[in-house]
Amino acid sequence: MCKETGLELVKLLAERYEEVKRIRESLSEETDKNEYRQRAGEMVGLDSASRIIRNAVGISFEEYIAATAHI
């Protein structure tokens, strides 16, 4: 995988992360326990996938921040 493709994938993961984060914030930790936990797990998975891709193709943290600043 080339660096440009990695950046595109990381952008998509960051967009999904923010979407899941908004959904999770709309849930009540007390009344929606299962979905709240599921969304938290999804966020962890998205973050891990992003980190793996960044490491695999050599995307620096600064490049990551610049690529996802609009999100």
Protein Blocks (a to p, Z undefined) as FASTA:
>chain_A
ZZklmmmmmmmmmmmmmmmmmmmmmpcfklmmmmmmmmmmmmmmmmmmmmmmmmmnopaf
klmmmmmmmZZ
